[in-house]
Amino acid sequence: MSLDRIFDIAGSGMSAQSIRLNATASNIANADSAASSTDSVYRARKPIFAAIEQQAMQQVFKSDNNQEASKGVQVKGIVESDAALDMRYQPDHPLADEQGYVMYPNVNVVEEMADMLSASRSFQTNVDVMDAAKTMMQRILTLGQ
């Protein structure tokens, strides 16, 4: 694999983790938003990642389980969580329904913070990979001196 391909792979990883960070930030920002009906309540969003298959490398780098070599990651889409909504009994709340319940999003702030840390560290790892590749390329250029 050439060093310039590393920049493409790490860049796609950084882009994917950036989308993951944005989705997590949106989830945390809306964690306490109240609604009066299930249709209008915010639902947690999660990105779906998939490997981008590289056709040219599949013969050379086949693994034992016949998976093709990857050339990066892509975001297939962002899905809304179908977990149960948080219904709180607050009869004095202005958005309470007839039974006195207010709907809150199905966002678990602790899980979202763990996701945010994971995405942040994954992003930083991709930055480190790019720095290492840049250093290697600079050293290759000085070999002929």
C-alpha positions in Angstrom: 0.0 0.0 0.0 1.4 3.4 -0.9 1.7 6.1 1.7 -0.6 8.4 -0.2 -3.5 5.9 0.2 -3.0 6.2 4.0 -4.0 9.8 3.8 -7.3 8.8 2.0 -8.0 6.1 4.6 -7.3 8.2 7.6 -9.2 11.2 6.1 -12.3 9.1 5.6 -12.0 7.9 9.2 -11.7 11.5 10.4 -14.7 12.5 8.4 -16.8 9.6 9.8 -15.8 10.4 13.4 -16.6 14.0 12.8 -20.1 13.0 11.8 -20.3 10.7 14.9 -19.2 13.6 17.1 -21.9 15.9 15.6 -24.6 13.3 16.1 -23.5 12.8 19.7 -23.5 16.5 20.4 -27.0 16.8 18.9 -28.2 14.0 21.1 -26.7 15.6 24.3 -28.1 19.0 23.3 -31.6 17.6 23.0 -31.5 15.2 26.0 -33.8 17.3 28.1 -36.2 18.6 25.4 -39.8 17.9 26.4 -42.7 17.1 24.0 -46.4 16.5 24.4 -46.7 13.6 21.9 -44.6 10.7 20.7 -44.5 12.2 17.1 -42.8 15.4 18.2 -40.3 14.1 20.7 -36.6 14.0 19.7 -35.1 10.5 19.2 -31.4 9.7 19.6 -29.5 9.5 16.3 -26.6 7.1 15.5 -24.5 7.0 12.4 -24.0 3.7 10.5 -20.5 3.1 9.2 -19.4 0.7 6.5 -16.0 -0.1 4.9 -15.4 1.1 1.4 -14.1 -1.9 -0.5 -11.1 -1.5 -2.8 -11.4 -3.5 -5.9 -7.8 -3.3 -7.0 -6.4 -4.7 -3.7 -8.8 -7.6 -3.2 -6.5 -10.2 -4.8 -3.4 -9.1 -2.9 -4.7 -8.6 0.6 -7.4 -11.2 1.0 -7.7 -12.3 4.6 -8.5 -15.8 5.8 -12.3 -15.1 6.0 -12.4 -13.8 2.4 -13.0 -10.2 3.3 -11.8 -7.6 0.8 -9.2 -5.1 1.7 -10.7 -1.8 2.8 -9.8 1.6 1.5 -11.6 3.6 4.2 -14.9 4.1 5.9 -18.1 5.7 4.8 -21.3 6.8 6.6 -24.2 4.8 5.2 -26.7 6.9 7.0 -28.0 8.2 10.3 -30.7 6.2 12.0 -33.1 7.2 14.9 -33.1 5.0 17.9 -36.2 2.9 18.5 -35.6 2.6 22.2 -38.5 3.4 24.5 -39.1 7.1 25.2 -38.7 8.5 28.7 -42.2 9.3 30.0 -42.2 11.4 33.2 -45.2 12.1 35.3 -45.4 15.9 35.6 -49.0 17.0 35.6 -48.1 20.7 36.2 -45.8 20.8 33.1 -47.3 22.9 30.2 -46.6 20.0 27.7 -48.3 17.3 29.9 -50.8 15.1 28.1 -54.3 14.2 29.5 -52.8 11.7 32.0 -50.1 14.2 33.2 -47.1 12.6 31.4 -44.5 14.5 29.5 -42.4 12.7 26.8 -38.6 13.1 26.9 -36.1 11.8 24.4 -34.5 8.3 24.6 -31.1 9.8 25.1 -28.8 8.3 27.7 -26.3 11.1 28.4 -23.7 8.7 30.0 -23.7 6.6 26.8 -23.5 9.7 24.7 -20.5 10.9 26.7 -18.8 7.6 26.2 -19.5 7.7 22.5 -18.1 11.3 22.4 -14.9 10.2 24.1 -14.6 7.2 21.8 -15.1 9.3 18.6 -12.7 11.9 19.8 -10.0 9.4 20.5 -10.6 7.7 17.1 -10.3 11.0 15.4 -7.1 11.7 17.2 -5.7 8.3 16.3 -6.4 9.1 12.6 -4.6 12.4 13.0 -1.6 10.5 14.5 -1.6 8.1 11.6 -1.5 11.0 9.1 1.3 12.6 11.1 3.3 9.3 11.0 2.7 8.9 7.3 3.8 12.5 6.7 7.0 11.9 8.7 7.7 8.8 6.7 7.3 10.6 3.4 9.6 13.4 4.6 12.3 10.8 5.6 11.9 9.1 2.2 12.7 12.4 0.5 15.9 12.8 2.5 17.2 9.3 1.6 18.8 10.5 -1.6 20.8 13.3 0.1 
